Amino acid sequence: MAQATSRQIPDEAQVLSWMESLSNWGRWGNDDQLGCLNLITPAKRQQAAALVQDGIPVSCARPISTDMNADVTFQVQRFMVDSGEGRTEDSTERQYNRRGAAEFIGMVFHGQSITHIDAMSHYSWQGHLYNGKPAQMITSREGAQTHSIEAAYSGIVTRGVLLDLPKLRGVDHLDPNEPVMPVDLLEAEEAQGVKLGEGDILLVRTGNYKMRLDSPPAKALEPMTACQVACTPLFKERGIAMLGTDTSNDFRPSHYSTIGSPLHTMCLVTLGLWLIDNANLEELAAACAQHNRYEFMLTLAPLRLRNVTGSPVSPIALF
């Protein structure tokens, strides 16, 4: 696979041709709502469960905070519906007094600060979603009338594979101006003694979240590393079920004039490949190094939100 061993950035014509040649439209039927999640079979889940040897869980989620930072596009909102203020040991207790605390939480989880899943309704190309469904089925009033996150209501359980690129290169994090190419993924596989297989979830660590923890967060539109769209033929060849990274999952700025988010477009629209954006892979990388293995059972339980384009999520790796 010559393309996979090259660092050459594919031109726009090549990317547009992949939208045809790599398409999974119709592969699982014209009304399919799962896309590449179809590749996670009962046998695959059993294989993943067999990887749990020590019973150690590791979260791959970032904390959700109401703080406002340079990389936060929409601030998370929280207001208390009821609280403990004014309640002391001297307060009069009556039968119907409220004694609990509760809050409202509101967020736009898409962006580059909250760990979330992108459902296939999140992106369209030339008026179409995955499987050729009209983009107009995503409406202001009804939301996502097709390819909603609710399609994954039973949860996602499969083998996860972490490819730790900073460890491969002996650095804390990748250069934000350098995209991840297929050859990087292949070299990481070889160095770690692991190979992606059908139905796996691929997690790519770039060190972006470590950089955010160690220094002031970059502004929302500043350069950011991620898998270059050149990686999509490899994703199709290996048959991965999902792609997750510690970035917002598109190299920025885009290399193309008419395709603003080429990886999102290729994955969500062409392949039907669901995405995990903004994962926290720091603790997972440490756990993989400690256990000396880069495969594990990975579980995700997106909220059962009706007619919604994704969900905040806390992926849990089990060793």
Secondary structure, 3 states (H helix, E strand, C coil): CHHHHCCCCCCHHHHHHHHHHCCCCCCCCCCCCCHHHHHCCHHHHHHHHCCCCCCCEEECCCCCCCCCCCCCCCCCEEEEEECCCCCCCCCCCCCCCCCCCEEEEECCCCCCCCCEEECHHHCCECCECHHHCEHHHEECCCEECCCCHHHHCCCEEEEEEEEEHHHHHCCCCCCCCCCECHHHHHHHHHHHCCCCCCCCEEEEECCHHHHHHHCCCCCCCCCECCECHHHHHHHHHHCCCEEEECCCCCCECCCCCCCCCHHHHHHHHHHCCEEEECCCCHHHHHHHHHHCCCEEEEEECCCCCCCCCEEECCCEEEC
